[in-house]
Amino acid sequence: MNNLISILIQSSLSIALLFVVYAVFLRRDTFFKTNRYYLLASLLISSIIPFVDFSTLLPAREQVLMVILDPVVITPEGIQTSIEANSSIYEIGLAIYLTGIVIFGSRFLYQLIQLAVLIRRFRISRQEGMRIVFTDKNFAPFSFFNLVFINRRDINSPETQKIIAHERVHIRQWHSLDLMLLEFVTIIQWFNPFVWLYRHAIKTLHEYLADEGVLHSGVDAKVYSALLFEQGTGIQINDLTNNFSKSLLKRRFKMMTKKRTTRLARAKLLFALPLALSMMFVISFSPDMLAQEKEKVPAQPKKVEVVNQNVDPPPPQPKQVTVINIVEDPEQQDDPPIFTVVEDMPIFPGGKEALYKYLGENITYPAGAKKDGTSGTVYVSYVVEIDGRVSNVTLLRGVREDLDNEAIRVIKEMPKWTPGKQNGKAVRVQYNLPIKFSLNGDKKEEKKD
């Protein structure tokens, strides 16, 4: 789940920031091909960047990752590990995300089937490497790869060749391939508003390029403009096709008559491209930066139930462990964190079940605190070193001396763990463990901030 969130965050931010670069520096230029390639490359790079490890570009440093365990509740009778589920919000979010994928994936399949039905149903003729499908549907003329769909009433129209010239540009420049890429990105990132902006921008560029191609073939701009008005009255069949329609007519006419952008203006790319690359490098660390905050001890631990100490506690579910990507104290280090999620987490001898069993068998409620009716939560931090030793046992927030000392004692006496690994190398991993000493009724609770 953490990996999925990290990938989506990095990819979404890349898509957003690279589109901003396009909108600010490139959108108003008449370098339509350059703009098209930039947008397509932005989508591809944004999809790849979450899987690129930039750690090799940074100086090697000893790393510490941090894991927050769920609270352990100690009572005079024993330990608690029946933990309230803390990932329901993630499960709901995942369900919504997967539902969106199913909806947009089904929409994509429906559109393909819709085109397949038209191809099978109507007569097809060949012309200059294209296949012309003459339909009886009131669609605006459109193309899909090397197929051009035209209403059969236009077979003998003198304007048909101009329509075909327009669609020929879409076919020769493989605009349908762009649309397929857009569909796949939309299915994965349907929630990202910038993906929809990409769709609109790329489809607009397709029309600019097709208009430019028709005019370069010798067609008069006024005649062509009139044709757009005349032929653009049909409905659009679906988003997988390039349509000969009058959508965006005002902007298209403006681009047809706009003075060509000078070659000198391409120099903007010398600024825009390094800026985009810098953004991508920063984004590759964004999930770590979001997680890299000064540690805050929660004011209220999660509610847990009490069981008898003589019964082995059930293991916590994997979904109940939250991984936060913290490399080192941000006040002491200037460099960004390297890892996103550690590949292999440290393992207590025997696993998670054994860890909670160890805590249950070794933590004792101090007699003095029990006599005084004192309860509270002790927050302890410790590090699993690269050799598996437990070190740096630190009291983050205590209750009173005997409760604090008991929590620290048990952590210090832990056996060696199997160390965690990242990229095949052992790394230091920090754990934060809330230990709640609880009496029935909680007569008295002391806190030390």
C-alpha positions in Angstrom: 0.0 0.0 0.0 2.8 2.4 0.9 4.6 1.6 -2.4 1.4 2.3 -4.4 0.8 5.6 -2.6 4.5 6.6 -3.2 4.3 5.8 -6.9 1.1 7.6 -7.4 2.3 10.7 -5.5 5.6 10.9 -7.5 3.9 10.3 -10.8 1.1 12.8 -10.1 3.4 15.5 -9.0 5.6 15.0 -12.1 2.6 15.2 -14.4 1.4 18.3 -12.7 4.7 20.2 -12.7 5.7 19.2 -16.2 2.3 20.4 -17.5 2.9 23.8 -15.7 6.2 24.1 -17.6 4.3 23.5 -20.8 1.5 25.9 -20.0 3.9 28.7 -19.0 6.6 28.4 -21.7 5.3 26.5 -24.7 1.5 26.5 -25.1 1.2 29.7 -27.1 4.0 28.8 -29.6 3.4 27.4 -33.1 5.9 24.6 -32.7 3.1 22.1 -32.6 5.3 19.0 -33.1 7.8 20.1 -30.4 4.9 20.7 -28.0 3.4 17.4 -28.8 6.7 15.5 -28.2 7.2 17.4 -25.0 3.7 16.4 -23.6 4.1 12.8 -24.6 7.6 12.6 -23.1 6.3 14.2 -20.0 3.7 11.5 -19.6 6.2 8.7 -20.2 8.8 10.1 -17.9 6.3 10.8 -15.2 5.2 7.1 -15.4 8.8 5.9 -15.2 10.3 8.3 -12.6 8.8 6.6 -9.5 10.8 3.4 -10.4 14.1 5.2 -10.8 16.5 5.1 -7.9 18.3 8.4 -7.6 20.2 7.4 -4.5 23.3 6.6 -6.6 23.6 10.3 -7.4 23.9 11.3 -3.8 26.8 10.7 -1.4 26.6 7.5 0.5 25.5 8.0 4.1 24.3 5.8 6.9 20.6 5.8 6.9 17.9 5.4 9.6 14.4 4.5 8.7 11.6 4.7 11.2 8.7 2.4 12.0 5.9 3.3 14.4 4.4 0.2 16.1 0.9 0.1 17.5 0.6 0.6 21.2 1.2 -2.3 23.6 -1.1 -2.1 26.7 0.2 -3.5 30.0 -2.1 -4.3 32.9 -1.5 -6.1 36.2 -3.0 -9.2 34.4 -0.9 -9.0 31.3 -0.4 -7.5 27.9 -2.9 -6.3 25.2 -2.5 -6.9 21.5 -6.1 -6.9 20.2 -5.5 -3.8 18.2 -8.2 -1.7 16.6 -7.7 -1.6 12.9 -6.0 1.6 11.8 -6.0 1.3 8.1 -9.7 1.5 7.2 -9.1 4.9 5.6 -6.5 3.3 3.3 -8.8 0.4 2.5 -11.6 2.8 1.6 -9.2 4.9 -0.5 -7.9 1.8 -2.3 -11.5 0.6 -3.0 -12.4 4.0 -4.5 -9.2 4.0 -6.6 -9.7 0.5 -7.9 -13.4 1.3 -8.7 -12.2 4.2 -10.8 -9.8 1.9 -12.6 -12.6 -0.6 -13.3 -14.9 2.2 -14.6 -12.4 3.8 -16.9 -11.0 0.5 -18.0 -14.5 -0.7 -18.9 -15.1 2.6 -20.7 -11.9 2.0 -22.8 -13.0 -1.5 -23.7 -16.5 -0.3 -24.7 -15.0 2.3 -27.0 -12.8 -0.3 -28.7 -15.9 -2.6 -29.2 -17.9 0.3 -30.6 -15.2 0.9 -33.2 -14.9 -2.8 -34.0 -18.7 -3.0 -34.6 -18.5 -0.1 -37.1 -15.5 -1.7 -39.0 -17.4 -5.0 -39.3 -20.7 -3.5 -40.3 -19.8 -1.1 -43.1 -18.1 -1.2 -46.4 -14.4 -0.4 -46.5 -12.4 1.0 -49.5 -8.7 1.6 -49.7 -7.0 4.9 -50.7 -3.3 5.9 -50.4 -2.5 3.4 -47.6 -5.7 4.3 -45.7 -8.9 2.4 -45.3 -12.1 4.5 -45.7 -15.2 3.3 -43.8 -18.4 4.7 -45.2 -21.1 4.7 -42.5 -24.7 5.8 -42.2 -24.2 7.3 -38.8 -24.4 11.0 -38.1 -20.8 11.2 -36.8 -18.4 13.9 -37.6 -15.7 12.4 -39.9 -12.9 10.8 -37.7 -9.9 8.6 -37.9 -8.5 5.7 -35.9 -5.0 4.6 -36.8 -5.2 4.0 -40.6 -9.0 4.0 -40.7 -11.1 7.0 -41.8 -14.8 7.0 -41.0 -17.0 9.2 -43.3 -20.8 9.3 -43.7 -21.7 7.7 -47.0 -23.7 10.8 -48.0 -20.4 12.5 -48.5 -19.0 10.0 -51.0 -19.6 12.3 -53.9 -19.0 15.6 -52.1 -16.2 17.8 -53.6 -15.0 18.4 -50.1 -14.4 14.8 -49.3 -10.8 15.0 -50.4 -10.1 17.9 -48.0 -11.6 15.9 -45.2 -9.4 12.9 -46.1 -6.4 15.2 -46.3 -7.1 16.3 -42.7 -7.5 12.8 -41.5 -4.4 11.7 -43.4 -2.3 14.0 -41.2 -3.7 12.3 -38.1 -2.8 8.9 -39.6 0.7 9.7 -40.8 1.7 11.3 -37.6 0.3 8.4 -35.5 -2.0 10.6 -33.4 -4.1 7.5 -32.5 -1.1 6.2 -30.7 -1.0 9.3 -28.6 -4.7 8.8 -27.7 -4.1 5.2 -26.7 -1.3 6.3 -24.3 -3.6 9.0 -22.9 -6.3 6.3 -22.3 -3.8 4.1 -20.4 -2.6 7.0 -18.3 -6.2 8.1 -17.6 -7.1 4.6 -16.4 -4.3 4.6 -13.9 -4.5 8.3 -12.9 -8.2 9.0 -13.4 -8.2 11.1 -10.2 -5.5 13.5 -11.4 -7.0 16.7 -12.9 -3.7 17.4 -14.7 -4.1 14.1 -16.7 -7.4 15.6 -18.1 -5.6 18.8 -19.0 -3.0 16.7 -20.9 -5.8 15.0 -22.8 -7.2 18.4 -23.9 -3.8 19.8 -24.7 -2.7 16.9 -26.8 -6.0 16.6 -28.7 -5.8 20.4 -29.4 -2.3 20.0 -30.8 -3.5 17.1 -33.0 -6.0 19.5 -34.6 -3.4 22.2 -35.0 -1.1 19.8 -36.7 -3.9 18.5 -39.0 -5.0 22.0 -39.9 -1.4 22.9 -40.6 -1.0 19.9 -42.9 -4.1 20.7 -44.9 -3.1 24.3 -45.4 0.5 23.2 -46.4 -1.1 21.0 -49.1 -2.4 24.1 -50.8 -6.0 24.3 -49.5 -7.1 27.9 -49.1 -7.6 28.9 -45.4 -11.0 30.5 -46.0 -12.3 27.5 -47.9 -11.0 25.2 -45.3 -12.5 27.2 -42.5 -15.9 27.1 -44.2 -15.5 23.3 -44.5 -14.9 23.0 -40.8 -18.2 24.8 -40.1 -20.0 22.7 -42.7 -18.7 19.3 -41.7 -18.3 19.8 -38.0 -22.0 19.3 -37.0 -21.9 15.6 -36.3 -21.4 14.2 -32.8 -18.1 12.7 -31.6 -18.2 8.9 -31.4 -15.7 8.5 -28.6 -12.4 9.7 -27.1 -10.2 7.2 -29.0 -10.6 8.9 -32.3 -9.4 12.1 -34.0 -12.5 14.0 -35.2 -12.9 16.3 -38.1 -15.2 18.6 -36.1 -15.6 22.3 -35.3 -14.4 21.9 -31.7 -12.0 24.6 -30.6 -12.7 26.5 -33.9 -11.9 29.9 -32.5 -8.5 28.8 -31.3 -7.9 26.8 -34.4 -8.6 29.7 -36.7 -6.4 31.9 -34.5 -3.5 29.4 -34.9 -4.1 29.1 -38.7 -3.5 32.8 -39.1 -1.1 33.4 -36.2 2.4 34.5 -37.1 4.8 31.6 -36.9 6.9 31.5 -33.7 10.5 32.5 -34.4 13.3 29.9 -34.1 14.9 32.2 -31.5 11.9 31.4 -29.3 13.0 27.8 -29.1 15.7 29.1 -26.8 13.0 29.0 -24.1 13.5 25.2 -24.2 17.0 25.8 -22.9 15.4 27.1 -19.8 12.3 25.0 -19.6 14.0 21.6 -20.1 16.6 22.0 -17.3 13.8 23.3 -15.1 11.6 20.3 -15.9 14.5 17.9 -15.2 15.3 19.7 -11.9 11.6 19.3 -10.9 11.7 15.6 -11.7 14.8 15.1 -9.5 13.1 16.9 -6.6 9.9 15.0 -7.1 11.7 11.7 -6.9 12.3 12.5 -3.2 8.9 14.1 -2.5 7.3 11.2 -0.5 10.3 11.2 1.8 10.1 15.0 2.2 6.5 14.8 3.1 7.2 12.2 5.7 10.3 13.9 7.0 8.9 15.8 10.0 10.1 16.2 13.5 8.8 13.4 15.5 5.5 14.1 17.3 4.3 11.7 20.0 0.5 11.2 19.6 -1.5 12.6 22.5 -3.9 9.6 22.5 -2.9 6.0 21.7 -5.2 3.6 20.0 -7.8 1.8 22.1 -6.9 -1.9 22.8 -8.4 -4.7 24.8 -7.0 -6.6 27.8 -6.2 -10.4 27.7 -4.7 -12.7 30.3 -0.9 -12.7 30.4 -0.7 -16.5 30.2 -2.3 -16.6 26.8 0.0 -15.9 23.8 -1.1 -12.7 22.1 -2.2 -12.9 18.5 0.2 -11.2 16.0 -0.6 -7.7 14.8 -1.7 -7.5 11.1 0.8 -6.2 8.6 -1.6 -3.4 7.7 -1.4 -2.1 11.3 2.3 -1.1 11.0 2.9 2.4 9.6 6.2 3.0 7.8 7.4 6.6 7.7 10.4 7.5 5.5 12.7 9.3 7.8 16.4 9.2 7.0 18.0 11.4 9.7 17.0 14.4 11.8 16.3 17.2 9.4 17.7 19.7 11.8 21.1 18.0 11.7 21.3 17.0 8.0 20.8 19.2 4.9 20.7 16.4 2.3 17.4 14.9 1.3 16.4 11.4 2.4 17.3 8.5 0.1 14.9 5.6 0.6 11.2 5.6 0.0 10.3 2.3 1.5 12.8 -0.2 2.9 12.7 -3.4 0.9 13.2 -5.9 3.7 12.1 -4.8 7.2 14.0 -6.0 10.3 12.6 -9.2 11.7 12.4 -10.0 15.4 13.5 -13.7 16.1 10.4 -15.7 15.4 8.5 -12.8 13.7 5.9 -10.3 14.9 4.0 -12.8 17.0 7.2 -13.6 18.9 7.9 -9.9 19.4 4.6 -9.4 21.1 5.0 -12.6 23.1 8.4 -11.4 24.3 6.9 -8.1 25.4 4.0 -9.9 27.2 6.3 -12.3 29.0 8.9 -9.8 30.1 7.1 -6.5 30.9 6.0 -6.4 34.5 3.7 -3.7 36.0 5.8 -2.0 38.7 4.4 -2.7 42.2 4.8 1.0 43.2 2.8 2.3 40.3 0.2 -0.4 40.8 -0.1 0.5 44.5 -0.4 4.3 43.7 -3.0 3.6 41.0 -0.8 5.2 38.4 -1.1 4.5 34.7 0.0 6.1 31.5 1.8 5.6 28.2 5.5 5.4 27.9 6.9 6.2 24.4 10.2 4.5 23.7 12.4 4.8 20.6 15.1 2.3 19.6 17.2 1.5 16.6 17.8 -1.9 15.0 21.4 -1.7 13.8 22.9 -3.2 10.7 24.2 -6.2 12.7 20.7 -6.7 14.4 21.6 -5.2 17.8 19.1 -3.0 19.5 20.7 0.4 20.3 19.8 4.0 21.1 17.0 3.1 23.4 15.5 6.5 24.2 12.6 7.7 26.3 10.5 10.0 24.1 7.9 10.7 26.7 7.4 9.1 30.1 5.0 8.7 32.9 7.1 8.2 36.1 10.5 6.7 36.8 9.5 3.1 37.6 7.2 2.8 34.6 9.7 4.4 32.3 12.6 2.2 33.5 10.6 -1.0 33.1 9.8 -0.1 29.4 13.4 0.8 28.7 14.7 -2.3 30.4 12.7 -4.7 28.3 13.6 -3.0 25.1 17.3 -3.0 26.0 17.2 -6.7 26.7 15.7 -7.6 23.3 17.6 -10.3 21.4 19.3 -9.5 18.1 17.0 -8.9 15.1 17.6 -9.8 11.5 18.6 -6.4 10.2 16.6 -4.6 7.5 17.9 -4.2 4.0 17.6 -1.7 1.2 19.1 -2.4 -2.3 20.7 -5.5 -0.8 22.6 -3.6 1.9 21.8 -3.6 5.7 20.3 -0.3 7.0 19.5 1.0 10.4 15.8 1.2 11.2 14.3 3.1 14.0 11.2 1.9 15.9 8.9 3.9 18.1 6.9 1.8 20.5 4.1 3.2 22.8 3.7 1.0 25.9 0.6 1.8 27.8 0.5 0.8 31.5 -3.2 0.6 32.3 -5.2 -0.2 35.5 -8.9 -0.9 35.6 -10.6 2.4 35.8 -7.3 4.3 35.4 -7.6 5.8 38.8 -4.6 8.1 38.4 -2.6 9.0 35.4 0.7 10.9 35.4 2.2 12.5 32.3 5.6 13.9 31.6 5.8 16.1 28.5 
